[in-house]
């Protein structure tokens, strides 16, 4: 078992100025926290793994294949591998818990 405290992780991200921090990894899953500040551009590219986002706090719009939807605290988003997606119009600091299955970067593009 492993236990994590989200508030501690967020404090570390803020102190370090980082947007992403991986918290857990095994063969079948990886987990991390992603943070975007208001107006910040989400530069991520499609992943080779399926992905689930849980919005802890903040407000933005989520764009998938040209469609946009508003997201906020409690929103859960699933994106299949290789599907282009990003957060846009971040109006309040966005904090996301992100799950990759299998673990992020465990698959090779091909």
C-alpha positions in Angstrom: 0.0 0.0 0.0 1.0 3.6 -0.6 -0.6 6.7 0.8 -0.3 10.2 -0.7 -1.4 13.6 0.5 -2.6 15.8 -2.4 -2.1 19.1 -0.5 1.6 18.2 0.2 2.1 17.4 -3.5 0.5 20.7 -4.6 2.7 22.7 -2.2 5.8 21.0 -3.8 4.5 21.8 -7.3 3.9 25.4 -6.4 7.3 25.8 -4.7 9.1 24.2 -7.7 7.1 26.0 -10.3 6.3 22.7 -12.0 3.1 21.8 -13.8 3.4 18.0 -13.5 4.5 15.5 -10.9 4.3 11.7 -11.2 3.3 10.2 -7.8 3.0 6.5 -8.5 4.0 4.0 -11.2 3.7 0.3 -11.8 3.3 -1.7 -15.0 -0.4 -1.3 -15.2 -0.9 2.3 -14.1 0.7 5.6 -13.4 -0.7 8.5 -11.4 0.2 12.1 -11.2 -0.9 15.7 -10.5 -1.1 18.3 -13.3 -1.5 22.0 -12.6 -2.2 24.8 -15.0 -2.4 28.5 -14.0 -5.0 30.9 -15.4 -4.1 31.7 -19.0 -1.4 29.1 -19.2 -1.2 27.1 -22.4 -1.5 23.3 -22.1 1.2 21.9 -24.4 0.6 18.2 -24.0 0.5 15.9 -27.0 -1.5 12.7 -27.5 -0.4 9.9 -25.3 0.1 6.2 -26.1 -1.9 5.2 -23.1 -5.6 5.7 -22.1 -6.0 8.6 -19.6 -8.4 9.7 -16.9 -8.5 13.2 -15.5 -10.2 14.1 -12.2 -10.6 17.9 -11.7 -9.8 18.7 -8.1 -10.2 22.4 -8.4 -10.3 25.2 -11.0 -12.1 26.0 -14.1 -11.3 25.6 -17.8 -12.6 24.1 -21.0 -11.5 20.7 -22.3 -10.9 20.3 -26.0 -11.0 16.9 -27.7 -11.0 16.5 -31.4 -12.3 20.1 -31.9 -15.1 19.8 -29.4 -15.0 21.8 -26.1 -16.7 21.4 -22.8 -16.6 23.3 -19.5 -14.9 21.5 -16.7 -14.6 22.2 -13.0 -14.3 20.6 -9.6 -15.6 17.0 -9.7 -15.4 16.6 -13.5 -14.0 13.3 -14.6 -12.7 13.0 -18.2 -11.6 9.9 -20.1 -9.4 10.1 -23.2 -8.5 7.1 -25.3 -4.8 6.7 -26.3 -3.6 8.8 -29.3 -6.6 11.2 -29.3 -5.5 14.8 -29.4 -6.8 16.8 -26.4 -5.9 19.8 -24.2 -7.2 22.2 -21.6 -7.9 25.7 -22.9 -9.4 28.9 -21.5 -8.1 28.2 -18.0 -9.8 30.8 -15.8 -9.0 29.5 -12.3 -5.9 27.5 -11.4 -6.6 24.0 -12.6 -5.5 21.1 -10.5 -6.0 17.6 -11.9 -5.3 14.1 -10.7 -4.3 12.1 -13.8 -4.3 8.3 -14.3 -2.6 6.6 -17.2 -3.2 2.9 -18.1 -0.9 1.3 -18.6 1.8 3.5 -17.1 2.6 6.7 -19.0 5.4 6.2 -21.6 5.3 2.5 -21.1 4.2 1.9 -24.7 6.2 2.8 -27.7 4.6 4.8 -30.5 4.1 2.7 -33.6 
